[in-house]
Amino acid sequence: MQNNTKKKIAPVIITILVLLYAGPLVVMLAAAAIELAGSGAGEISVFLLLYAAVGGAVVTGILLALAQRLREIDGKEEEDAKKY
């Protein structure tokens, strides 16, 4: 059990670091796009919203990858692969 806990620490820490980096960027891009849309710069705000959506997709992908990795560690798939 403790061996699994040690293996789970790295993916969780990396996910937190990536979210701390990408999360504020997505929020700032969305806020800037909304602010620019209110001032009449619609073309730029569309680009910024699209860019923020891509960042949101990255955040979602990171969370899904973390969930999958934790399932792999719990399911001991890693040890099964070492047999071959």
C-alpha positions as CSV (number, residue, x, y, z in Angstrom):
1,M,0.0,0.0,0.0
2,Q,2.8,2.4,0.9
3,N,4.5,1.6,-2.4
4,N,1.4,2.8,-4.3
5,T,1.2,6.0,-2.2
6,K,4.8,6.8,-3.1
7,K,4.1,6.2,-6.8
8,K,1.1,8.6,-6.7
9,I,2.9,11.5,-5.3
10,A,4.8,12.5,-8.5
11,P,1.7,12.6,-10.8
12,V,-0.3,14.6,-8.3
13,I,2.5,17.1,-7.8
14,I,3.1,17.6,-11.5
15,T,-0.6,18.0,-12.1
16,I,-0.8,20.7,-9.4
17,L,2.2,22.5,-10.9
18,V,0.7,22.5,-14.4
19,L,-2.6,23.6,-13.1
20,L,-1.0,26.4,-11.2
21,Y,0.7,27.5,-14.4
22,A,-2.1,27.0,-16.9
23,G,-5.1,27.9,-14.8
24,P,-4.3,31.6,-14.3
25,L,-3.4,32.0,-17.9
26,V,-6.7,30.6,-19.0
27,V,-8.6,32.9,-16.6
28,M,-6.6,36.0,-17.6
29,L,-7.1,35.3,-21.3
30,A,-10.9,34.9,-20.8
31,A,-11.1,38.0,-18.7
32,A,-9.1,40.0,-21.3
33,A,-11.3,38.7,-24.1
34,I,-14.5,39.8,-22.2
35,E,-13.0,43.2,-21.4
36,L,-12.0,43.7,-25.1
37,A,-15.4,42.5,-26.3
38,G,-17.0,45.2,-24.2
39,S,-14.8,47.9,-25.7
40,G,-15.5,47.0,-29.3
41,A,-12.5,44.9,-30.3
42,G,-14.5,41.8,-31.2
43,E,-11.9,40.3,-33.5
44,I,-9.2,40.1,-30.9
45,S,-11.6,38.9,-28.2
46,V,-12.6,35.9,-30.4
47,F,-9.0,34.9,-30.8
48,L,-8.4,35.3,-27.1
49,L,-11.4,33.2,-26.2
50,L,-10.3,30.5,-28.7
51,Y,-6.9,30.5,-27.1
52,A,-8.4,30.3,-23.6
53,A,-10.6,27.4,-24.8
54,V,-7.4,25.5,-26.0
55,G,-5.9,26.2,-22.6
56,G,-9.0,24.9,-20.9
57,A,-8.7,21.7,-23.0
58,V,-5.1,21.3,-21.9
59,V,-6.2,21.6,-18.2
60,T,-9.0,19.0,-18.8
61,G,-6.5,16.7,-20.5
62,I,-4.1,16.9,-17.6
63,L,-6.8,16.1,-15.1
64,L,-8.0,13.1,-17.2
65,A,-4.4,11.9,-17.5
66,L,-4.0,12.1,-13.8
67,A,-7.1,10.1,-13.2
68,Q,-6.0,7.4,-15.7
69,R,-2.5,7.3,-14.1
70,L,-3.9,6.9,-10.6
71,R,-6.1,4.0,-11.9
72,E,-3.1,2.4,-13.5
73,I,-1.2,2.6,-10.2
74,D,-4.1,1.2,-8.2
75,G,-4.7,-1.6,-10.8
76,K,-1.0,-2.6,-10.8
77,E,-0.9,-2.6,-14.6
78,E,2.7,-1.3,-14.3
79,E,3.8,-4.5,-12.6
80,D,2.0,-6.7,-15.1
81,A,3.9,-5.0,-17.9
82,K,7.2,-5.7,-16.3
83,K,6.7,-9.4,-16.8
84,Y,7.2,-9.1,-20.6
